[in-house]
Amino acid sequence: MTSLSAPPLTAATPVAESPAPAGIAPGQALVPAPQAVLPAGRTGRRHGIWFGLLAALLIGVAAGFAWWRVCPPALPPGFAQGNGRLEADEIDIDTKFAGRIARLLVDEGDMVRAGQIVAVMDTRDLQEQESQAEALAGQAERTVEEAGKILAQQERAVLAGEAAVSQARRSVEEANANLEQARTVARLAQQELARTGALVTRGFATRQTLDTRQQALDGAIAAQGAATARVGAADQALLAARHAADGAAAARDAAAARVGAVQHARDAARHNVEYVRVNIADNSLTAPRDGPIQYRIANVGEVLAAGGRVFTMLDAGYVYMDVYLPTTQAGRVRIGAEGRVVLDAYPDHVIPARAVFVASEAQFTPKTVETKDERDKLLFRIRLRVDPERLRGREALVRTGLPGVGVVRTDEAVAWPARLAPSPPPAAATGGR
């Protein structure tokens, strides 16, 4: 069987020589010129080492900067700090009466001022009540005027009755004087008759003179009787005048009492008008403080019960941060102690504050506060309130829920570090969405 493999070449096997290039003698070997060659892979490893060192250096610098930002230098003795979130008092704007919402004048995020109307309830029924109350008040006013006129008439009647009593009293006095005069004349006539009778008996006077004296006595007695009758009539007239005056006074008192009653009724009607107007005004819901609208709970056309919530707003004048401190630090915090608030969003802005509340009982740290201690460790809540004057005119800049650090001074003799010096207040901003 014939093999297909080529026969091996031996040293005796002739090899065909190719023609040499020009300038090279035949049989001269083609050897390349010698070149400098470095060991393979050494240059790449050296560059990788430098790049790794540079990357490690940059990572270390970035980590150090981040650590410095997150964990600032430790506070000196006399200060305590804790983590918290910026908060503001929430105020619910509720309805006073049950009713339907007619208009909403603001929305979430709007900045409102104290006394600003934010919503209006449907008051058509109250407006009708106001009209009715005003009509009743007008009627009561006219009744008071009529009662006043009657009282004036009764006052004049009382004056006339008093004048009649005075005149009747003078008539009685005059009648008594005339009666006394008639009695005097009668006594004189009696005496003259007695003397004349004695003289007639002795013959010193005539019978005619005695008859004259008798007639004079009879006339005097008759005049005395008439005077007595006039005195009785005058007494009766005085009694009647007194009764009339007393009746006029009683009528005057009744008229005065009626005037008082209708005046009270008029005042009640006026108060009813004011009451309805107050109810109408209370159906215009107003913001009690300056601050932003946080939530809108109800919408136009909804019927709410009394006390139904329409908006929830933030009191931009009461901004605070609650921090939690252990017993060793919380026990040295005093009400009114000076504090600082530094927010994570604005680490270079230091906000002055004061401690306005120190809890009297320890409590668990809430989940919304990040502390280094264990969650189950009992801490005391300290409230740091931002200076209200710093917030005046800057209500639109208030942002709640921002995390940060609250620092409070526990030793008044220790000066604040330079990095916690209060920053100048930001420029005031106007509200609005």
C-alpha positions as a Markdown table, in Angstrom:
| # | Residue | x | y | z |
|---|---|---|---|---|
| 1 | Met | 0.0 | 0.0 | 0.0 |
| 2 | Thr | 1.5 | 3.2 | -1.1 |
| 3 | Ser | 2.0 | 5.9 | 1.7 |
| 4 | Leu | 0.6 | 9.4 | 1.1 |
| 5 | Ser | 3.1 | 11.1 | 3.5 |
| 6 | Ala | 6.0 | 13.0 | 2.0 |
| 7 | Pro | 9.5 | 11.6 | 2.6 |
| 8 | Pro | 11.4 | 13.2 | 5.4 |
| 9 | Leu | 14.0 | 15.7 | 4.6 |
| 10 | Thr | 17.6 | 14.8 | 5.5 |
| 11 | Ala | 20.8 | 16.7 | 5.5 |
| 12 | Ala | 21.7 | 15.2 | 2.2 |
| 13 | Thr | 18.5 | 16.3 | 0.6 |
| 14 | Pro | 19.1 | 19.2 | -1.7 |
| 15 | Val | 17.1 | 22.4 | -1.2 |
| 16 | Ala | 16.4 | 24.8 | -4.0 |
| 17 | Glu | 17.8 | 28.2 | -3.5 |
| 18 | Ser | 15.7 | 31.2 | -4.4 |
| 19 | Pro | 17.5 | 34.1 | -6.1 |
| 20 | Ala | 19.0 | 36.6 | -3.8 |
| 21 | Pro | 17.9 | 40.2 | -3.8 |
| 22 | Ala | 19.9 | 42.8 | -5.5 |
| 23 | Gly | 23.0 | 43.8 | -3.5 |
| 24 | Ile | 23.2 | 40.5 | -1.5 |
| 25 | Ala | 25.6 | 37.9 | -2.4 |
| 26 | Pro | 24.3 | 34.5 | -3.1 |
| 27 | Gly | 24.3 | 32.3 | 0.0 |
| 28 | Gln | 24.2 | 35.2 | 2.4 |
| 29 | Ala | 21.6 | 34.8 | 5.2 |
| 30 | Leu | 18.6 | 37.2 | 5.5 |
| 31 | Val | 18.9 | 38.2 | 9.2 |
| 32 | Pro | 16.8 | 41.2 | 10.5 |
| 33 | Ala | 18.6 | 44.0 | 12.3 |
| 34 | Pro | 18.7 | 43.7 | 16.1 |
| 35 | Gln | 16.0 | 45.8 | 18.1 |
| 36 | Ala | 15.5 | 46.7 | 21.9 |
| 37 | Val | 12.6 | 44.7 | 23.3 |
| 38 | Leu | 11.1 | 45.0 | 26.9 |
| 39 | Pro | 9.7 | 42.1 | 28.8 |
| 40 | Ala | 5.9 | 41.6 | 27.9 |
| 41 | Gly | 3.2 | 42.9 | 30.5 |
| 42 | Arg | 5.5 | 45.0 | 32.7 |
| 43 | Thr | 4.4 | 48.4 | 31.4 |
| 44 | Gly | 0.6 | 47.7 | 31.7 |
| 45 | Arg | 1.0 | 46.5 | 35.3 |
| 46 | Arg | 2.8 | 49.7 | 36.2 |
| 47 | His | 0.1 | 52.0 | 34.7 |
| 48 | Gly | -2.6 | 50.0 | 36.5 |
| 49 | Ile | -1.0 | 50.5 | 39.9 |
| 50 | Trp | -0.8 | 54.2 | 39.4 |
| 51 | Phe | -4.5 | 54.4 | 38.3 |
| 52 | Gly | -5.5 | 52.3 | 41.4 |
| 53 | Leu | -3.6 | 54.5 | 43.8 |
| 54 | Leu | -5.2 | 57.6 | 42.3 |
| 55 | Ala | -8.7 | 56.2 | 42.4 |
| 56 | Ala | -8.2 | 55.1 | 46.1 |
| 57 | Leu | -7.0 | 58.6 | 47.0 |
| 58 | Leu | -10.0 | 60.2 | 45.4 |
| 59 | Ile | -12.4 | 57.7 | 47.1 |
| 60 | Gly | -10.7 | 58.4 | 50.4 |
| 61 | Val | -11.0 | 62.2 | 49.9 |
| 62 | Ala | -14.7 | 61.9 | 49.0 |
| 63 | Ala | -15.4 | 59.6 | 51.9 |
| 64 | Gly | -13.7 | 62.0 | 54.3 |
| 65 | Phe | -15.7 | 65.0 | 53.0 |
| 66 | Ala | -18.9 | 63.0 | 53.2 |
| 67 | Trp | -18.1 | 62.0 | 56.8 |
| 68 | Trp | -17.3 | 65.6 | 57.7 |
| 69 | Arg | -20.6 | 66.7 | 56.2 |
| 70 | Val | -22.6 | 64.1 | 58.0 |
| 71 | Cys | -20.7 | 64.0 | 61.2 |
| 72 | Pro | -19.6 | 67.6 | 62.0 |
| 73 | Pro | -16.9 | 68.2 | 64.7 |
| 74 | Ala | -17.9 | 67.2 | 68.2 |
| 75 | Leu | -19.5 | 69.9 | 70.4 |
| 76 | Pro | -17.6 | 71.2 | 73.3 |
| 77 | Pro | -18.9 | 70.6 | 76.9 |
| 78 | Gly | -22.0 | 72.6 | 77.8 |
| 79 | Phe | -24.0 | 71.7 | 74.7 |
| 80 | Ala | -26.3 | 68.8 | 73.7 |
| 81 | Gln | -27.6 | 67.9 | 70.3 |
| 82 | Gly | -30.1 | 65.5 | 68.8 |
| 83 | Asn | -31.7 | 64.8 | 65.4 |
| 84 | Gly | -35.2 | 65.8 | 64.5 |
| 85 | Arg | -37.4 | 67.2 | 61.9 |
| 86 | Leu | -38.7 | 70.7 | 61.4 |
| 87 | Glu | -42.3 | 70.9 | 62.2 |
| 88 | Ala | -45.1 | 73.6 | 62.5 |
| 89 | Asp | -48.4 | 73.5 | 64.4 |
| 90 | Glu | -51.2 | 72.2 | 62.3 |
| 91 | Ile | -54.5 | 74.1 | 62.4 |
| 92 | Asp | -57.7 | 72.6 | 61.2 |
| 93 | Ile | -60.1 | 75.1 | 59.5 |
| 94 | Asp | -63.6 | 73.6 | 60.3 |
| 95 | Thr | -67.2 | 74.5 | 59.8 |
| 96 | Lys | -69.1 | 75.9 | 62.8 |
| 97 | Phe | -72.5 | 74.8 | 61.4 |
| 98 | Ala | -73.7 | 72.0 | 59.1 |
| 99 | Gly | -74.0 | 73.2 | 55.6 |
| 100 | Arg | -72.9 | 73.0 | 52.0 |
| 101 | Ile | -69.6 | 74.5 | 50.7 |
| 102 | Ala | -70.4 | 77.3 | 48.2 |
| 103 | Arg | -66.9 | 78.5 | 47.3 |
| 104 | Leu | -63.3 | 77.6 | 48.0 |
| 105 | Leu | -61.0 | 80.6 | 47.7 |
| 106 | Val | -57.6 | 78.9 | 48.2 |
| 107 | Asp | -56.0 | 75.6 | 47.5 |
| 108 | Glu | -53.1 | 73.4 | 48.8 |
| 109 | Gly | -49.9 | 75.3 | 48.9 |
| 110 | Asp | -51.4 | 78.8 | 49.0 |
| 111 | Met | -50.1 | 81.2 | 51.5 |
| 112 | Val | -52.8 | 82.8 | 53.6 |
| 113 | Arg | -52.9 | 85.6 | 56.2 |
| 114 | Ala | -54.7 | 85.7 | 59.5 |
| 115 | Gly | -58.3 | 86.7 | 58.9 |
| 116 | Gln | -58.3 | 85.9 | 55.2 |
| 117 | Ile | -61.4 | 84.2 | 54.0 |
| 118 | Val | -60.5 | 80.7 | 52.6 |
| 119 | Ala | -64.0 | 79.2 | 52.0 |
| 120 | Val | -67.6 | 80.3 | 52.0 |
| 121 | Met | -70.6 | 78.1 | 53.0 |
| 122 | Asp | -74.1 | 78.4 | 51.5 |
| 123 | Thr | -76.0 | 80.9 | 53.7 |
| 124 | Arg | -79.2 | 81.5 | 51.8 |
| 125 | Asp | -81.3 | 80.1 | 54.6 |
| 126 | Leu | -79.5 | 82.4 | 57.1 |
| 127 | Gln | -80.0 | 85.4 | 54.8 |
| 128 | Glu | -83.8 | 84.7 | 54.9 |
| 129 | Gln | -83.6 | 84.5 | 58.7 |
| 130 | Glu | -81.7 | 87.8 | 58.7 |
| 131 | Ser | -84.5 | 89.5 | 56.7 |
| 132 | Gln | -87.1 | 88.1 | 59.1 |
| 133 | Ala | -85.2 | 89.2 | 62.1 |
| 134 | Glu | -84.7 | 92.7 | 60.7 |
| 135 | Ala | -88.5 | 92.9 | 60.0 |
| 136 | Leu | -89.2 | 91.9 | 63.6 |
| 137 | Ala | -86.7 | 94.4 | 64.9 |
| 138 | Gly | -88.3 | 97.2 | 62.8 |
| 139 | Gln | -91.7 | 96.2 | 64.2 |
| 140 | Ala | -90.3 | 96.3 | 67.8 |
| 141 | Glu | -88.8 | 99.7 | 67.1 |
| 142 | Arg | -92.2 | 101.1 | 66.1 |
| 143 | Thr | -93.8 | 99.5 | 69.1 |
| 144 | Val | -91.3 | 101.2 | 71.3 |
| 145 | Glu | -92.1 | 104.6 | 69.6 |
| 146 | Glu | -95.8 | 104.1 | 70.2 |
| 147 | Ala | -95.3 | 103.1 | 73.9 |
| 148 | Gly | -93.1 | 106.1 | 74.3 |
| 149 | Lys | -95.8 | 108.4 | 73.0 |
| 150 | Ile | -98.3 | 106.8 | 75.4 |
| 151 | Leu | -95.9 | 107.2 | 78.3 |
| 152 | Ala | -95.5 | 110.9 | 77.4 |
| 153 | Gln | -99.3 | 111.3 | 77.5 |
| 154 | Gln | -99.4 | 109.6 | 80.9 |
| 155 | Glu | -96.6 | 111.9 | 82.1 |
| 156 | Arg | -98.7 | 114.9 | 81.1 |
| 157 | Ala | -101.7 | 113.4 | 82.8 |
| 158 | Val | -99.7 | 112.9 | 86.0 |
| 159 | Leu | -98.6 | 116.5 | 85.9 |
| 160 | Ala | -102.2 | 117.6 | 85.4 |
| 161 | Gly | -103.4 | 115.4 | 88.3 |
| 162 | Glu | -100.7 | 116.8 | 90.6 |
| 163 | Ala | -101.8 | 120.3 | 89.6 |
| 164 | Ala | -105.4 | 119.4 | 90.4 |
| 165 | Val | -104.4 | 118.0 | 93.8 |
| 166 | Ser | -102.5 | 121.2 | 94.5 |
| 167 | Gln | -105.5 | 123.4 | 93.6 |
| 168 | Ala | -107.9 | 121.2 | 95.6 |
| 169 | Arg | -105.5 | 121.4 | 98.5 |
| 170 | Arg | -105.6 | 125.2 | 98.3 |
| 171 | Ser | -109.4 | 125.1 | 98.0 |
| 172 | Val | -109.6 | 123.0 | 101.2 |
| 173 | Glu | -107.3 | 125.5 | 102.9 |
| 174 | Glu | -109.4 | 128.4 | 101.8 |
| 175 | Ala | -112.6 | 126.6 | 102.8 |
| 176 | Asn | -111.1 | 125.9 | 106.3 |
| 177 | Ala | -110.2 | 129.6 | 106.6 |
| 178 | Asn | -113.7 | 130.7 | 105.7 |
| 179 | Leu | -115.1 | 128.2 | 108.1 |
| 180 | Glu | -112.9 | 129.5 | 110.9 |
| 181 | Gln | -114.0 | 133.1 | 110.0 |
| 182 | Ala | -117.7 | 132.0 | 110.1 |
| 183 | Arg | -117.2 | 130.4 | 113.4 |
| 184 | Thr | -115.6 | 133.6 | 114.8 |
| 185 | Val | -118.5 | 135.7 | 113.5 |
| 186 | Ala | -120.9 | 133.2 | 115.0 |
| 187 | Arg | -119.2 | 133.4 | 118.4 |
| 188 | Leu | -119.2 | 137.2 | 118.2 |
| 189 | Ala | -122.9 | 137.2 | 117.4 |
| 190 | Gln | -123.6 | 134.7 | 120.2 |
| 191 | Gln | -121.7 | 137.0 | 122.7 |
| 192 | Glu | -123.5 | 140.1 | 121.5 |
| 193 | Leu | -126.9 | 138.4 | 121.7 |
| 194 | Ala | -126.1 | 137.3 | 125.3 |
| 195 | Arg | -125.1 | 140.9 | 126.3 |
| 196 | Thr | -128.1 | 142.4 | 124.6 |
| 197 | Gly | -130.4 | 139.9 | 126.4 |
| 198 | Ala | -129.0 | 141.0 | 129.8 |
| 199 | Leu | -129.4 | 144.6 | 128.9 |
| 200 | Val | -133.0 | 144.1 | 127.8 |
| 201 | Thr | -133.7 | 142.4 | 131.1 |
| 202 | Arg | -132.4 | 145.5 | 133.0 |
| 203 | Gly | -134.2 | 147.8 | 130.6 |
| 204 | Phe | -131.0 | 149.3 | 129.1 |
| 205 | Ala | -131.7 | 147.9 | 125.6 |
| 206 | Thr | -134.7 | 147.5 | 123.5 |
| 207 | Arg | -136.4 | 144.4 | 122.3 |
| 208 | Gln | -135.6 | 145.4 | 118.7 |
| 209 | Thr | -131.9 | 145.4 | 119.4 |
| 210 | Leu | -132.2 | 141.9 | 120.9 |
| 211 | Asp | -134.0 | 140.7 | 117.7 |
| 212 | Thr | -131.3 | 142.3 | 115.6 |
| 213 | Arg | -128.6 | 140.5 | 117.6 |
| 214 | Gln | -130.6 | 137.2 | 117.2 |
| 215 | Gln | -130.8 | 137.6 | 113.4 |
| 216 | Ala | -127.1 | 138.4 | 113.3 |
| 217 | Leu | -126.4 | 135.2 | 115.2 |
| 218 | Asp | -128.7 | 133.2 | 112.9 |
| 219 | Gly | -126.9 | 134.6 | 109.9 |
| 220 | Ala | -123.5 | 133.8 | 111.4 |
| 221 | Ile | -124.6 | 130.2 | 112.2 |
| 222 | Ala | -125.9 | 129.8 | 108.6 |
| 223 | Ala | -122.6 | 131.2 | 107.2 |
| 224 | Gln | -120.7 | 128.8 | 109.4 |
| 225 | Gly | -122.8 | 125.9 | 108.1 |
| 226 | Ala | -122.1 | 127.0 | 104.5 |
| 227 | Ala | -118.4 | 127.2 | 105.2 |
| 228 | Thr | -118.5 | 123.8 | 106.8 |
| 229 | Ala | -120.2 | 122.5 | 103.7 |
| 230 | Arg | -117.6 | 124.1 | 101.4 |
| 231 | Val | -114.8 | 122.5 | 103.5 |
| 232 | Gly | -116.4 | 119.1 | 103.0 |
| 233 | Ala | -116.8 | 119.8 | 99.3 |
| 234 | Ala | -113.2 | 120.9 | 99.1 |
| 235 | Asp | -112.1 | 117.8 | 101.0 |
| 236 | Gln | -114.0 | 115.6 | 98.5 |
| 237 | Ala | -112.5 | 117.5 | 95.6 |
| 238 | Leu | -109.0 | 117.0 | 97.1 |
| 239 | Leu | -109.7 | 113.3 | 97.6 |
| 240 | Ala | -110.9 | 113.0 | 94.0 |
| 241 | Ala | -107.9 | 114.9 | 92.7 |
| 242 | Arg | -105.7 | 112.6 | 94.6 |
| 243 | His | -107.4 | 109.5 | 93.3 |
| 244 | Ala | -107.1 | 111.0 | 89.7 |
| 245 | Ala | -103.4 | 111.7 | 90.3 |
| 246 | Asp | -102.8 | 108.3 | 91.7 |
| 247 | Gly | -104.6 | 106.8 | 88.7 |
| 248 | Ala | -102.5 | 108.9 | 86.3 |
| 249 | Ala | -99.3 | 107.9 | 88.2 |
| 250 | Ala | -100.4 | 104.2 | 88.0 |
| 251 | Ala | -101.1 | 104.6 | 84.2 |
| 252 | Arg | -97.8 | 106.3 | 83.9 |
| 253 | Asp | -96.0 | 103.5 | 85.6 |
| 254 | Ala | -97.8 | 100.9 | 83.5 |
| 255 | Ala | -96.8 | 102.9 | 80.4 |
| 256 | Ala | -93.2 | 103.0 | 81.6 |
| 257 | Ala | -93.3 | 99.3 | 82.3 |
| 258 | Arg | -94.7 | 98.7 | 78.8 |
| 259 | Val | -92.0 | 100.9 | 77.3 |
| 260 | Gly | -89.4 | 98.9 | 79.2 |
| 261 | Ala | -90.9 | 95.6 | 78.0 |
| 262 | Val | -91.1 | 96.7 | 74.3 |
| 263 | Gln | -87.5 | 98.1 | 74.6 |
| 264 | His | -86.4 | 94.7 | 75.8 |
| 265 | Ala | -88.3 | 93.1 | 73.0 |
| 266 | Arg | -86.6 | 95.5 | 70.6 |
| 267 | Asp | -83.2 | 94.8 | 72.0 |
| 268 | Ala | -83.9 | 91.1 | 71.7 |
| 269 | Ala | -84.9 | 91.6 | 68.1 |
| 270 | Arg | -81.7 | 93.5 | 67.4 |
| 271 | His | -79.6 | 90.9 | 69.1 |
| 272 | Asn | -81.4 | 88.3 | 67.0 |
| 273 | Val | -80.4 | 90.2 | 63.9 |
| 274 | Glu | -76.8 | 90.4 | 65.1 |
| 275 | Tyr | -76.9 | 86.7 | 66.0 |
| 276 | Val | -78.0 | 85.7 | 62.5 |
| 277 | Arg | -75.3 | 88.0 | 61.0 |
| 278 | Val | -72.7 | 86.4 | 63.2 |
| 279 | Asn | -73.8 | 83.0 | 62.0 |
| 280 | Ile | -73.6 | 84.3 | 58.4 |
| 281 | Ala | -70.1 | 85.7 | 59.1 |
| 282 | Asp | -69.1 | 82.4 | 60.7 |
| 283 | Asn | -70.0 | 80.6 | 57.6 |
| 284 | Ser | -67.1 | 82.5 | 55.9 |
| 285 | Leu | -64.2 | 80.3 | 57.0 |
| 286 | Thr | -61.1 | 82.4 | 57.8 |
| 287 | Ala | -57.5 | 81.5 | 58.5 |
| 288 | Pro | -56.7 | 82.0 | 62.2 |
| 289 | Arg | -52.9 | 82.5 | 61.6 |
| 290 | Asp | -50.4 | 83.2 | 58.8 |
| 291 | Gly | -49.2 | 80.1 | 57.0 |
| 292 | Pro | -49.5 | 77.8 | 54.0 |
| 293 | Ile | -52.5 | 75.6 | 53.3 |
| 294 | Gln | -51.3 | 72.1 | 53.7 |
| 295 | Tyr | -54.3 | 69.9 | 52.8 |
| 296 | Arg | -57.7 | 70.5 | 51.2 |
| 297 | Ile | -60.1 | 68.0 | 52.7 |
| 298 | Ala | -63.4 | 68.9 | 51.1 |
| 299 | Asn | -64.6 | 70.2 | 47.8 |
| 300 | Val | -67.3 | 72.6 | 46.5 |
| 301 | Gly | -70.8 | 71.3 | 46.8 |
| 302 | Glu | -70.1 | 68.9 | 49.6 |
| 303 | Val | -72.4 | 68.9 | 52.6 |
| 304 | Leu | -70.5 | 68.8 | 55.9 |
| 305 | Ala | -71.7 | 68.3 | 59.5 |
| 306 | Ala | -70.9 | 70.8 | 62.2 |
| 307 | Gly | -67.2 | 70.8 | 62.8 |
| 308 | Gly | -66.5 | 69.3 | 59.3 |
| 309 | Arg | -62.9 | 69.9 | 58.3 |
| 310 | Val | -62.3 | 71.9 | 55.0 |
| 311 | Phe | -58.6 | 72.8 | 55.2 |
| 312 | Thr | -55.5 | 72.0 | 57.3 |
| 313 | Met | -52.9 | 74.8 | 57.4 |
| 314 | Leu | -49.6 | 75.3 | 59.1 |
| 315 | Asp | -49.0 | 78.0 | 61.7 |
| 316 | Ala | -45.9 | 79.6 | 60.1 |
| 317 | Gly | -45.4 | 81.6 | 63.4 |
| 318 | Tyr | -44.8 | 78.4 | 65.5 |
| 319 | Val | -42.0 | 76.4 | 63.9 |
| 320 | Tyr | -40.1 | 74.0 | 66.0 |
| 321 | Met | -38.0 | 70.9 | 66.1 |
| 322 | Asp | -38.4 | 68.1 | 68.7 |
| 323 | Val | -35.1 | 66.4 | 69.7 |
| 324 | Tyr | -34.6 | 63.5 | 72.1 |
| 325 | Leu | -31.9 | 63.6 | 74.7 |
| 326 | Pro | -30.8 | 61.1 | 77.3 |
| 327 | Thr | -31.2 | 61.8 | 81.0 |
| 328 | Thr | -27.7 | 63.1 | 81.5 |
| 329 | Gln | -28.2 | 65.8 | 79.0 |
| 330 | Ala | -32.0 | 66.5 | 79.2 |
| 331 | Gly | -31.6 | 67.1 | 83.0 |
| 332 | Arg | -29.5 | 70.2 | 82.3 |
| 333 | Val | -31.8 | 71.8 | 79.8 |
| 334 | Arg | -33.8 | 74.7 | 81.1 |
| 335 | Ile | -36.9 | 76.3 | 79.7 |
| 336 | Gly | -35.8 | 79.3 | 77.6 |
| 337 | Ala | -32.3 | 77.9 | 77.0 |
| 338 | Glu | -30.7 | 79.1 | 73.8 |
| 339 | Gly | -30.6 | 76.7 | 70.9 |
| 340 | Arg | -29.7 | 76.3 | 67.2 |
| 341 | Val | -31.3 | 74.4 | 64.4 |
| 342 | Val | -29.3 | 73.2 | 61.4 |
| 343 | Leu | -31.2 | 71.5 | 58.5 |
| 344 | Asp | -29.6 | 68.9 | 56.3 |
| 345 | Ala | -30.9 | 70.7 | 53.2 |
| 346 | Tyr | -29.1 | 73.9 | 54.3 |
| 347 | Pro | -26.1 | 72.8 | 56.4 |
| 348 | Asp | -24.5 | 76.3 | 56.2 |
| 349 | His | -27.5 | 78.1 | 57.6 |
| 350 | Val | -27.8 | 78.2 | 61.4 |
| 351 | Ile | -31.3 | 79.1 | 62.7 |
| 352 | Pro | -31.6 | 80.5 | 66.3 |
| 353 | Ala | -34.1 | 78.9 | 68.5 |
| 354 | Arg | -35.1 | 78.4 | 72.2 |
| 355 | Ala | -36.2 | 75.5 | 74.3 |
| 356 | Val | -39.9 | 75.9 | 75.1 |
| 357 | Phe | -40.7 | 72.5 | 76.4 |
| 358 | Val | -38.9 | 69.8 | 78.4 |
| 359 | Ala | -40.7 | 66.5 | 78.9 |
| 360 | Ser | -41.2 | 65.5 | 82.5 |
| 361 | Glu | -41.4 | 61.9 | 81.6 |
| 362 | Ala | -39.1 | 59.7 | 79.5 |
| 363 | Gln | -40.5 | 58.1 | 76.4 |
| 364 | Phe | -39.4 | 55.9 | 73.5 |
| 365 | Thr | -37.7 | 57.6 | 70.6 |
| 366 | Pro | -40.1 | 57.9 | 67.7 |
| 367 | Lys | -39.3 | 56.1 | 64.5 |
| 368 | Thr | -39.1 | 59.3 | 62.6 |
| 369 | Val | -36.0 | 60.3 | 64.6 |
| 370 | Glu | -32.6 | 58.7 | 63.7 |
| 371 | Thr | -30.3 | 58.4 | 66.8 |
| 372 | Lys | -27.2 | 56.4 | 67.5 |
| 373 | Asp | -28.7 | 54.9 | 70.6 |
| 374 | Glu | -31.0 | 51.8 | 70.5 |
| 375 | Arg | -34.6 | 52.4 | 69.6 |
| 376 | Asp | -35.8 | 51.0 | 72.9 |
| 377 | Lys | -33.8 | 53.5 | 75.0 |
| 378 | Leu | -35.9 | 56.0 | 76.9 |
| 379 | Leu | -35.2 | 59.6 | 76.0 |
| 380 | Phe | -36.7 | 63.0 | 77.0 |
| 381 | Arg | -38.3 | 65.1 | 74.4 |
| 382 | Ile | -37.0 | 68.7 | 74.1 |
| 383 | Arg | -38.8 | 71.2 | 71.9 |
| 384 | Leu | -36.7 | 73.9 | 70.2 |
| 385 | Arg | -38.9 | 76.7 | 68.8 |
| 386 | Val | -37.6 | 79.0 | 66.1 |
| 387 | Asp | -37.5 | 82.6 | 67.0 |
| 388 | Pro | -40.9 | 84.0 | 65.8 |
| 389 | Glu | -39.4 | 87.4 | 64.9 |
| 390 | Arg | -37.1 | 85.6 | 62.4 |
| 391 | Leu | -40.2 | 84.0 | 60.8 |
| 392 | Arg | -42.1 | 87.3 | 60.5 |
| 393 | Gly | -42.6 | 88.1 | 56.8 |
| 394 | Arg | -40.9 | 84.8 | 55.7 |
| 395 | Glu | -43.9 | 82.5 | 56.1 |
| 396 | Ala | -43.6 | 81.3 | 52.5 |
| 397 | Leu | -40.1 | 80.0 | 53.2 |
| 398 | Val | -41.2 | 77.6 | 56.0 |
| 399 | Arg | -40.8 | 74.0 | 55.0 |
| 400 | Thr | -41.8 | 71.2 | 57.4 |
| 401 | Gly | -40.6 | 67.7 | 57.6 |
| 402 | Leu | -37.0 | 68.6 | 56.7 |
| 403 | Pro | -34.5 | 66.6 | 58.9 |
| 404 | Gly | -31.7 | 68.2 | 60.7 |
| 405 | Val | -29.9 | 68.7 | 64.0 |
| 406 | Gly | -31.0 | 70.6 | 67.0 |
| 407 | Val | -28.4 | 71.9 | 69.4 |
| 408 | Val | -29.3 | 73.3 | 72.9 |
| 409 | Arg | -26.9 | 75.0 | 75.4 |
| 410 | Thr | -26.9 | 73.4 | 78.8 |
| 411 | Asp | -24.4 | 75.7 | 80.4 |
| 412 | Glu | -25.0 | 79.4 | 80.0 |
| 413 | Ala | -21.4 | 80.2 | 80.8 |
| 414 | Val | -20.1 | 78.5 | 77.7 |
| 415 | Ala | -19.8 | 80.5 | 74.4 |
| 416 | Trp | -21.3 | 79.1 | 71.2 |
| 417 | Pro | -18.8 | 77.7 | 68.7 |
| 418 | Ala | -18.1 | 79.9 | 65.7 |
| 419 | Arg | -19.7 | 77.4 | 63.3 |
| 420 | Leu | -23.0 | 77.7 | 65.2 |
| 421 | Ala | -23.2 | 81.5 | 65.0 |
| 422 | Pro | -26.7 | 82.5 | 63.8 |
| 423 | Ser | -26.8 | 83.1 | 60.1 |
| 424 | Pro | -28.4 | 86.3 | 58.7 |
| 425 | Pro | -32.1 | 85.8 | 58.0 |
| 426 | Pro | -33.0 | 85.0 | 54.4 |
| 427 | Ala | -34.8 | 87.5 | 52.3 |
| 428 | Ala | -38.6 | 87.7 | 52.8 |
| 429 | Ala | -40.6 | 85.9 | 50.2 |
| 430 | Thr | -44.2 | 86.3 | 49.1 |
| 431 | Gly | -46.6 | 83.4 | 49.2 |
| 432 | Gly | -48.5 | 81.8 | 46.5 |
| 433 | Arg | -48.5 | 78.6 | 44.5 |
